[in-house]
Amino acid sequence: MADIADKPQNVHFAPRRLAHANIFVRDLKESLAFYSAVCGLTEVFAEPAVDMVFLSNGSSHHDVALMQIARKDRGGRDGRVATTRGSEPGLNHLGWEMENEKVLVDAYKRAVGLDVDVKRTTDHGMSHSVYLFDPERNFQEFYSDQLADWREFYRNNVGQAISGSWDPLASAPSTAANYDANFSPEYVKSAPVQPREISRAGIIAEDFDKMLRFYRDVGGLSLAHLDEAVGVAVLMGTTGKPALSLFAQRDGEQTGLHHIGFEVVNEIELEKLHGDLRRINDAAPVEITDGRGKKGVVLKSPDGILLEFFLPTPGRAWSAEDARAPRDLFIA
Ligand SMILES: [Fe+2]
């Protein structure tokens, strides 16, 4: 198998956007309470067979999935092993929303044709997915929505395992675009932050150039910003919103997931936020990020994952400061 980023790989999944993060957590109950009561995300489905819950405020079938860490294999609906990973807290995978199934299958065919190591293809009932690792073992999922009404799918599958095998070549892929870009967010009203949807993630790269090549050539993300001297790249899907920041590793930094970012519905009132957080979760630290293009706060999950909640600043385009300033804040 060729090294995934040794030569140009014109696979170009070219997803629309970053649409979810799937996270391994040390204590599912504690994390679910944090992501709902503090982060304002609504639990929409549970898959007990794999100790997983899905949270969404309406953007798609999930913005965040939380999976209990375990030292055992977990089964899917057809008896196959759903995942053997996840013995430690952290990122399971990022989920990238494709325009439709045909675009996904066409990219899958190019990946196979170019000897790219596709790890699995899955039918989740509501979506079809292609999974692969980036060069530094951050797992990536490219998926197409197969149903327009994922809520109905959840209602019809309460308590069930929903994932099984999928053969992308078994039938003609659909060209229907089933995502809903104009949804009305429904958030947890009592939570101190009210996210509309996930929209960003940051990854620290040991080999910045190789990682950048992967996300451009295989991921098909386009470049919104590149500062090679600083070691920052910001990439976006076809919706044109910044979706992924790649940071070149600095001394002593751990590589892998750096943060996850959510766009919020309302202005964040900092004074109220501090009070609410003290009331709900004494341990949650609050940091303010204030780049030219956005303003927000950073919370830390029970497992130490950084979660940024931000409001884009009207009329101000994204700038390099948005990539640099938050990272410096996080590292401090
Ligand atoms: Fe996923």
Residues whose N, C-alpha, C, O or C-beta is under 5 A from the ligand:
A	BS01	LIG	N22 G95 E141
